[in-house]
Amino acid sequence: MAAQPAQTYALPDFDREAVEALAALRAAQERAARAMAVVTAAAVVDILNDGDREAPFDAAHLEVIEAADGSLHASGTYWTAAGEEKAFAEKVGDHAAHWSVHEMNEWVEYLDYGNQHVWKSLVQEAGTLGGRKVFRFDLAKAAALPLGPAPASPQA
């Protein structure tokens, strides 16, 4: 059997490209996490005020539970600024609360293991439920996050 000649090919500057691609991916993950945190805070206001974002509301923290895959999910429980635990169902009824929390979770689940470096600063651990971590998600901190691309870091 004859030996096959060795194959060679020209490689692009993949080191630089890989580093740049990973930096862009991390920036996109951070931007998505900030946006989803703000969307979550807005969803709470929408649920409690039937979409009127200018009306006052009593929620300060939202209960979120970490799933096995590392994503977060809202439970339908929130806390007032005074620390009182409430359920959305108390305010809007069972049916509306169920659908509203379901719709909110379409966005909340984007807060996950891959971007926890962003959302971990917005939560306090509040125990476990069925072996899963439970957090109190700070709605005011989330609403204050900057949207859009992260500011450029100063050049040294």
mmCIF file of the C-alpha atoms, coordinates in Angstrom:
data_MODEL
# 
_entry.id   MODEL 
# 
loop_
_atom_site.group_PDB 
_atom_site.id 
_atom_site.type_symbol 
_atom_site.label_atom_id 
_atom_site.label_alt_id 
_atom_site.label_comp_id 
_atom_site.label_asym_id 
_atom_site.label_entity_id 
_atom_site.label_seq_id 
_atom_site.pdbx_PDB_ins_code 
_atom_site.Cartn_x 
_atom_site.Cartn_y 
_atom_site.Cartn_z 
_atom_site.occupancy 
_atom_site.B_iso_or_equiv 
_atom_site.pdbx_formal_charge 
_atom_site.auth_seq_id 
_atom_site.auth_comp_id 
_atom_site.auth_asym_id 
_atom_site.auth_atom_id 
_atom_site.pdbx_PDB_model_num 
ATOM 1   C CA . MET A 1 1   ? 0.000   0.000  0.000  1.00 0.00 ? 1   MET A CA 1 
ATOM 2   C CA . ALA A 1 2   ? 1.392   3.376  -1.019 1.00 0.00 ? 2   ALA A CA 1 
ATOM 3   C CA . ALA A 1 3   ? 1.754   6.087  1.620  1.00 0.00 ? 3   ALA A CA 1 
ATOM 4   C CA . GLN A 1 4   ? -0.455  9.120  1.175  1.00 0.00 ? 4   GLN A CA 1 
ATOM 5   C CA . PRO A 1 5   ? 1.345   12.442 0.796  1.00 0.00 ? 5   PRO A CA 1 
ATOM 6   C CA . ALA A 1 6   ? 0.983   14.774 3.780  1.00 0.00 ? 6   ALA A CA 1 
ATOM 7   C CA . GLN A 1 7   ? -1.689  17.426 3.403  1.00 0.00 ? 7   GLN A CA 1 
ATOM 8   C CA . THR A 1 8   ? -0.968  21.063 4.126  1.00 0.00 ? 8   THR A CA 1 
ATOM 9   C CA . TYR A 1 9   ? -3.039  24.170 3.875  1.00 0.00 ? 9   TYR A CA 1 
ATOM 10  C CA . ALA A 1 10  ? -2.658  27.804 4.722  1.00 0.00 ? 10  ALA A CA 1 
ATOM 11  C CA . LEU A 1 11  ? -4.236  28.905 7.992  1.00 0.00 ? 11  LEU A CA 1 
ATOM 12  C CA . PRO A 1 12  ? -5.623  32.386 8.535  1.00 0.00 ? 12  PRO A CA 1 
ATOM 13  C CA . ASP A 1 13  ? -4.721  34.462 11.582 1.00 0.00 ? 13  ASP A CA 1 
ATOM 14  C CA . PHE A 1 14  ? -7.133  32.431 13.702 1.00 0.00 ? 14  PHE A CA 1 
ATOM 15  C CA . ASP A 1 15  ? -5.645  33.331 17.094 1.00 0.00 ? 15  ASP A CA 1 
ATOM 16  C CA . ARG A 1 16  ? -6.643  36.981 16.826 1.00 0.00 ? 16  ARG A CA 1 
ATOM 17  C CA . GLU A 1 17  ? -9.978  36.101 15.227 1.00 0.00 ? 17  GLU A CA 1 
ATOM 18  C CA . ALA A 1 18  ? -10.823 33.583 17.974 1.00 0.00 ? 18  ALA A CA 1 
ATOM 19  C CA . VAL A 1 19  ? -10.019 36.088 20.738 1.00 0.00 ? 19  VAL A CA 1 
ATOM 20  C CA . GLU A 1 20  ? -12.091 38.799 19.031 1.00 0.00 ? 20  GLU A CA 1 
ATOM 21  C CA . ALA A 1 21  ? -15.011 36.407 18.444 1.00 0.00 ? 21  ALA A CA 1 
ATOM 22  C CA . LEU A 1 22  ? -15.012 35.323 22.087 1.00 0.00 ? 22  LEU A CA 1 
ATOM 23  C CA . ALA A 1 23  ? -14.900 38.940 23.250 1.00 0.00 ? 23  ALA A CA 1 
ATOM 24  C CA . ALA A 1 24  ? -17.869 39.772 20.980 1.00 0.00 ? 24  ALA A CA 1 
ATOM 25  C CA . LEU A 1 25  ? -19.760 36.727 22.286 1.00 0.00 ? 25  LEU A CA 1 
ATOM 26  C CA . ARG A 1 26  ? -19.183 37.740 25.904 1.00 0.00 ? 26  ARG A CA 1 
ATOM 27  C CA . ALA A 1 27  ? -20.273 41.312 25.143 1.00 0.00 ? 27  ALA A CA 1 
ATOM 28  C CA . ALA A 1 28  ? -23.434 40.006 23.458 1.00 0.00 ? 28  ALA A CA 1 
ATOM 29  C CA . GLN A 1 29  ? -24.198 37.746 26.434 1.00 0.00 ? 29  GLN A CA 1 
ATOM 30  C CA . GLU A 1 30  ? -23.750 40.651 28.832 1.00 0.00 ? 30  GLU A CA 1 
ATOM 31  C CA . ARG A 1 31  ? -25.963 42.906 26.707 1.00 0.00 ? 31  ARG A CA 1 
ATOM 32  C CA . ALA A 1 32  ? -28.657 40.223 26.489 1.00 0.00 ? 32  ALA A CA 1 
ATOM 33  C CA . ALA A 1 33  ? -28.542 39.692 30.266 1.00 0.00 ? 33  ALA A CA 1 
ATOM 34  C CA . ARG A 1 34  ? -28.918 43.417 30.945 1.00 0.00 ? 34  ARG A CA 1 
ATOM 35  C CA . ALA A 1 35  ? -31.795 43.659 28.478 1.00 0.00 ? 35  ALA A CA 1 
ATOM 36  C CA . MET A 1 36  ? -33.576 40.603 29.923 1.00 0.00 ? 36  MET A CA 1 
ATOM 37  C CA . ALA A 1 37  ? -33.170 41.938 33.461 1.00 0.00 ? 37  ALA A CA 1 
ATOM 38  C CA . VAL A 1 38  ? -34.771 45.242 32.433 1.00 0.00 ? 38  VAL A CA 1 
ATOM 39  C CA . VAL A 1 39  ? -37.529 43.382 30.561 1.00 0.00 ? 39  VAL A CA 1 
ATOM 40  C CA . THR A 1 40  ? -38.175 41.324 33.707 1.00 0.00 ? 40  THR A CA 1 
ATOM 41  C CA . ALA A 1 41  ? -38.543 44.458 35.829 1.00 0.00 ? 41  ALA A CA 1 
ATOM 42  C CA . ALA A 1 42  ? -40.884 45.958 33.217 1.00 0.00 ? 42  ALA A CA 1 
ATOM 43  C CA . ALA A 1 43  ? -42.937 42.749 33.099 1.00 0.00 ? 43  ALA A CA 1 
ATOM 44  C CA . VAL A 1 44  ? -43.566 42.962 36.847 1.00 0.00 ? 44  VAL A CA 1 
ATOM 45  C CA . VAL A 1 45  ? -44.852 46.516 36.463 1.00 0.00 ? 45  VAL A CA 1 
ATOM 46  C CA . ASP A 1 46  ? -46.987 45.444 33.489 1.00 0.00 ? 46  ASP A CA 1 
ATOM 47  C CA . ILE A 1 47  ? -48.528 42.563 35.469 1.00 0.00 ? 47  ILE A CA 1 
ATOM 48  C CA . LEU A 1 48  ? -49.300 44.657 38.522 1.00 0.00 ? 48  LEU A CA 1 
ATOM 49  C CA . ASN A 1 49  ? -50.525 47.721 36.588 1.00 0.00 ? 49  ASN A CA 1 
ATOM 50  C CA . ASP A 1 50  ? -52.104 46.132 33.530 1.00 0.00 ? 50  ASP A CA 1 
ATOM 51  C CA . GLY A 1 51  ? -49.465 47.669 31.269 1.00 0.00 ? 51  GLY A CA 1 
ATOM 52  C CA . ASP A 1 52  ? -49.513 51.169 32.764 1.00 0.00 ? 52  ASP A CA 1 
ATOM 53  C CA . ARG A 1 53  ? -45.810 51.708 33.426 1.00 0.00 ? 53  ARG A CA 1 
ATOM 54  C CA . GLU A 1 54  ? -46.436 55.139 34.983 1.00 0.00 ? 54  GLU A CA 1 
ATOM 55  C CA . ALA A 1 55  ? -48.743 53.868 37.743 1.00 0.00 ? 55  ALA A CA 1 
ATOM 56  C CA . PRO A 1 56  ? -47.332 53.118 41.207 1.00 0.00 ? 56  PRO A CA 1 
ATOM 57  C CA . PHE A 1 57  ? -46.781 49.505 42.240 1.00 0.00 ? 57  PHE A CA 1 
ATOM 58  C CA . ASP A 1 58  ? -45.641 47.727 45.375 1.00 0.00 ? 58  ASP A CA 1 
ATOM 59  C CA . ALA A 1 59  ? -43.103 45.155 44.123 1.00 0.00 ? 59  ALA A CA 1 
ATOM 60  C CA . ALA A 1 60  ? -39.453 45.496 45.140 1.00 0.00 ? 60  ALA A CA 1 
ATOM 61  C CA . HIS A 1 61  ? -38.182 41.947 44.569 1.00 0.00 ? 61  HIS A CA 1 
ATOM 62  C CA . LEU A 1 62  ? -39.275 39.043 42.373 1.00 0.00 ? 62  LEU A CA 1 
ATOM 63  C CA . GLU A 1 63  ? -38.814 35.407 43.319 1.00 0.00 ? 63  GLU A CA 1 
ATOM 64  C CA . VAL A 1 64  ? -36.834 33.528 40.678 1.00 0.00 ? 64  VAL A CA 1 
ATOM 65  C CA . ILE A 1 65  ? -35.789 29.897 40.812 1.00 0.00 ? 65  ILE A CA 1 
ATOM 66  C CA . GLU A 1 66  ? -32.700 28.463 39.151 1.00 0.00 ? 66  GLU A CA 1 
ATOM 67  C CA . ALA A 1 67  ? -33.491 25.453 36.959 1.00 0.00 ? 67  ALA A CA 1 
ATOM 68  C CA . ALA A 1 68  ? -31.197 22.471 36.438 1.00 0.00 ? 68  ALA A CA 1 
ATOM 69  C CA . ASP A 1 69  ? -29.820 24.041 33.242 1.00 0.00 ? 69  ASP A CA 1 
ATOM 70  C CA . GLY A 1 70  ? -28.867 27.226 35.130 1.00 0.00 ? 70  GLY A CA 1 
ATOM 71  C CA . SER A 1 71  ? -31.673 29.384 33.726 1.00 0.00 ? 71  SER A CA 1 
ATOM 72  C CA . LEU A 1 72  ? -33.946 31.433 35.962 1.00 0.00 ? 72  LEU A CA 1 
ATOM 73  C CA . HIS A 1 73  ? -37.730 31.265 36.130 1.00 0.00 ? 73  HIS A CA 1 
ATOM 74  C CA . ALA A 1 74  ? -40.162 33.556 37.931 1.00 0.00 ? 74  ALA A CA 1 
ATOM 75  C CA . SER A 1 75  ? -42.474 31.759 40.342 1.00 0.00 ? 75  SER A CA 1 
ATOM 76  C CA . GLY A 1 76  ? -45.278 34.300 40.604 1.00 0.00 ? 76  GLY A CA 1 
ATOM 77  C CA . THR A 1 77  ? -44.197 35.513 44.044 1.00 0.00 ? 77  THR A CA 1 
ATOM 78  C CA . TYR A 1 78  ? -42.853 38.967 44.843 1.00 0.00 ? 78  TYR A CA 1 
ATOM 79  C CA . TRP A 1 79  ? -41.941 41.037 47.881 1.00 0.00 ? 79  TRP A CA 1 
ATOM 80  C CA . THR A 1 80  ? -42.916 44.603 48.657 1.00 0.00 ? 80  THR A CA 1 
ATOM 81  C CA . ALA A 1 81  ? -40.421 47.239 49.821 1.00 0.00 ? 81  ALA A CA 1 
ATOM 82  C CA . ALA A 1 82  ? -41.675 46.543 53.363 1.00 0.00 ? 82  ALA A CA 1 
ATOM 83  C CA . GLY A 1 83  ? -40.706 42.880 52.933 1.00 0.00 ? 83  GLY A CA 1 
ATOM 84  C CA . GLU A 1 84  ? -44.238 41.503 52.633 1.00 0.00 ? 84  GLU A CA 1 
ATOM 85  C CA . GLU A 1 85  ? -44.446 38.390 50.453 1.00 0.00 ? 85  GLU A CA 1 
ATOM 86  C CA . LYS A 1 86  ? -47.248 38.474 47.882 1.00 0.00 ? 86  LYS A CA 1 
ATOM 87  C CA . ALA A 1 87  ? -48.395 36.572 44.811 1.00 0.00 ? 87  ALA A CA 1 
ATOM 88  C CA . PHE A 1 88  ? -49.361 38.143 41.486 1.00 0.00 ? 88  PHE A CA 1 
ATOM 89  C CA . ALA A 1 89  ? -52.589 36.128 41.720 1.00 0.00 ? 89  ALA A CA 1 
ATOM 90  C CA . GLU A 1 90  ? -53.607 38.210 44.748 1.00 0.00 ? 90  GLU A CA 1 
ATOM 91  C CA . LYS A 1 91  ? -53.493 41.349 42.605 1.00 0.00 ? 91  LYS A CA 1 
ATOM 92  C CA . VAL A 1 92  ? -54.607 40.205 39.138 1.00 0.00 ? 92  VAL A CA 1 
ATOM 93  C CA . GLY A 1 93  ? -56.344 36.858 39.705 1.00 0.00 ? 93  GLY A CA 1 
ATOM 94  C CA . ASP A 1 94  ? -55.189 33.308 39.128 1.00 0.00 ? 94  ASP A CA 1 
ATOM 95  C CA . HIS A 1 95  ? -55.784 33.119 35.374 1.00 0.00 ? 95  HIS A CA 1 
ATOM 96  C CA . ALA A 1 96  ? -54.172 36.464 34.523 1.00 0.00 ? 96  ALA A CA 1 
ATOM 97  C CA . ALA A 1 97  ? -51.258 35.782 36.864 1.00 0.00 ? 97  ALA A CA 1 
ATOM 98  C CA . HIS A 1 98  ? -50.628 32.348 35.357 1.00 0.00 ? 98  HIS A CA 1 
ATOM 99  C CA . TRP A 1 99  ? -50.475 33.681 31.806 1.00 0.00 ? 99  TRP A CA 1 
ATOM 100 C CA . SER A 1 100 ? -48.544 36.806 32.745 1.00 0.00 ? 100 SER A CA 1 
ATOM 101 C CA . VAL A 1 101 ? -45.861 34.847 34.606 1.00 0.00 ? 101 VAL A CA 1 
ATOM 102 C CA . HIS A 1 102 ? -45.708 32.356 31.724 1.00 0.00 ? 102 HIS A CA 1 
ATOM 103 C CA . GLU A 1 103 ? -45.143 35.213 29.258 1.00 0.00 ? 103 GLU A CA 1 
ATOM 104 C CA . MET A 1 104 ? -42.577 36.843 31.555 1.00 0.00 ? 104 MET A CA 1 
ATOM 105 C CA . ASN A 1 105 ? -40.669 33.561 31.780 1.00 0.00 ? 105 ASN A CA 1 
ATOM 106 C CA . GLU A 1 106 ? -40.197 33.556 28.017 1.00 0.00 ? 106 GLU A CA 1 
ATOM 107 C CA . TRP A 1 107 ? -37.727 36.390 28.725 1.00 0.00 ? 107 TRP A CA 1 
ATOM 108 C CA . VAL A 1 108 ? -36.501 35.515 32.226 1.00 0.00 ? 108 VAL A CA 1 
ATOM 109 C CA . GLU A 1 109 ? -35.101 32.174 31.063 1.00 0.00 ? 109 GLU A CA 1 
ATOM 110 C CA . TYR A 1 110 ? -32.455 34.043 29.069 1.00 0.00 ? 110 TYR A CA 1 
ATOM 111 C CA . LEU A 1 111 ? -30.877 34.871 32.440 1.00 0.00 ? 111 LEU A CA 1 
ATOM 112 C CA . ASP A 1 112 ? -28.817 31.749 32.828 1.00 0.00 ? 112 ASP A CA 1 
ATOM 113 C CA . TYR A 1 113 ? -25.495 30.187 33.723 1.00 0.00 ? 113 TYR A CA 1 
ATOM 114 C CA . GLY A 1 114 ? -23.783 31.793 30.722 1.00 0.00 ? 114 GLY A CA 1 
ATOM 115 C CA . ASN A 1 115 ? -24.486 35.327 31.923 1.00 0.00 ? 115 ASN A CA 1 
ATOM 116 C CA . GLN A 1 116 ? -24.711 34.897 35.675 1.00 0.00 ? 116 GLN A CA 1 
ATOM 117 C CA . HIS A 1 117 ? -21.819 37.324 36.089 1.00 0.00 ? 117 HIS A CA 1 
ATOM 118 C CA . VAL A 1 118 ? -24.395 39.995 35.177 1.00 0.00 ? 118 VAL A CA 1 
ATOM 119 C CA . TRP A 1 119 ? -27.521 38.874 37.049 1.00 0.00 ? 119 TRP A CA 1 
ATOM 120 C CA . LYS A 1 120 ? -25.825 37.583 40.235 1.00 0.00 ? 120 LYS A CA 1 
ATOM 121 C CA . SER A 1 121 ? -25.361 41.198 41.337 1.00 0.00 ? 121 SER A CA 1 
ATOM 122 C CA . LEU A 1 122 ? -29.155 41.651 41.120 1.00 0.00 ? 122 LEU A CA 1 
ATOM 123 C CA . VAL A 1 123 ? -30.134 38.780 43.411 1.00 0.00 ? 123 VAL A CA 1 
ATOM 124 C CA . GLN A 1 124 ? -29.950 37.599 46.993 1.00 0.00 ? 124 GLN A CA 1 
ATOM 125 C CA . GLU A 1 125 ? -30.186 33.890 47.769 1.00 0.00 ? 125 GLU A CA 1 
ATOM 126 C CA . ALA A 1 126 ? -33.469 33.067 49.500 1.00 0.00 ? 126 ALA A CA 1 
ATOM 127 C CA . GLY A 1 127 ? -33.083 29.339 50.161 1.00 0.00 ? 127 GLY A CA 1 
ATOM 128 C CA . THR A 1 128 ? -33.934 26.322 48.061 1.00 0.00 ? 128 THR A CA 1 
ATOM 129 C CA . LEU A 1 129 ? -37.079 24.768 46.657 1.00 0.00 ? 129 LEU A CA 1 
ATOM 130 C CA . GLY A 1 130 ? -36.971 21.159 45.527 1.00 0.00 ? 130 GLY A CA 1 
ATOM 131 C CA . GLY A 1 131 ? -33.188 21.268 45.511 1.00 0.00 ? 131 GLY A CA 1 
ATOM 132 C CA . ARG A 1 132 ? -33.098 24.389 43.319 1.00 0.00 ? 132 ARG A CA 1 
ATOM 133 C CA . LYS A 1 133 ? -31.722 27.757 44.425 1.00 0.00 ? 133 LYS A CA 1 
ATOM 134 C CA . VAL A 1 134 ? -34.295 30.458 45.025 1.00 0.00 ? 134 VAL A CA 1 
ATOM 135 C CA . PHE A 1 135 ? -33.362 34.126 44.653 1.00 0.00 ? 135 PHE A CA 1 
ATOM 136 C CA . ARG A 1 136 ? -34.885 37.513 45.412 1.00 0.00 ? 136 ARG A CA 1 
ATOM 137 C CA . PHE A 1 137 ? -34.383 39.494 42.208 1.00 0.00 ? 137 PHE A CA 1 
ATOM 138 C CA . ASP A 1 138 ? -33.973 43.228 42.907 1.00 0.00 ? 138 ASP A CA 1 
ATOM 139 C CA . LEU A 1 139 ? -36.312 44.981 40.482 1.00 0.00 ? 139 LEU A CA 1 
ATOM 140 C CA . ALA A 1 140 ? -34.959 48.518 41.009 1.00 0.00 ? 140 ALA A CA 1 
ATOM 141 C CA . LYS A 1 141 ? -31.374 47.424 40.343 1.00 0.00 ? 141 LYS A CA 1 
ATOM 142 C CA . ALA A 1 142 ? -32.511 45.541 37.240 1.00 0.00 ? 142 ALA A CA 1 
ATOM 143 C CA . ALA A 1 143 ? -34.465 48.519 35.903 1.00 0.00 ? 143 ALA A CA 1 
ATOM 144 C CA . ALA A 1 144 ? -31.396 50.746 36.351 1.00 0.00 ? 144 ALA A CA 1 
ATOM 145 C CA . LEU A 1 145 ? -29.097 48.607 34.189 1.00 0.00 ? 145 LEU A CA 1 
ATOM 146 C CA . PRO A 1 146 ? -27.754 50.311 31.080 1.00 0.00 ? 146 PRO A CA 1 
ATOM 147 C CA . LEU A 1 147 ? -29.086 49.040 27.779 1.00 0.00 ? 147 LEU A CA 1 
ATOM 148 C CA . GLY A 1 148 ? -27.231 48.830 24.508 1.00 0.00 ? 148 GLY A CA 1 
ATOM 149 C CA . PRO A 1 149 ? -23.607 47.896 23.995 1.00 0.00 ? 149 PRO A CA 1 
ATOM 150 C CA . ALA A 1 150 ? -21.357 47.994 27.038 1.00 0.00 ? 150 ALA A CA 1 
ATOM 151 C CA . PRO A 1 151 ? -19.282 51.162 27.270 1.00 0.00 ? 151 PRO A CA 1 
ATOM 152 C CA . ALA A 1 152 ? -15.821 50.793 25.795 1.00 0.00 ? 152 ALA A CA 1 
ATOM 153 C CA . SER A 1 153 ? -13.120 50.148 28.343 1.00 0.00 ? 153 SER A CA 1 
ATOM 154 C CA . PRO A 1 154 ? -10.493 52.881 28.606 1.00 0.00 ? 154 PRO A CA 1 
ATOM 155 C CA . GLN A 1 155 ? -7.385  52.248 26.563 1.00 0.00 ? 155 GLN A CA 1 
ATOM 156 C CA . ALA A 1 156 ? -4.198  51.910 28.571 1.00 0.00 ? 156 ALA A CA 1 
# 
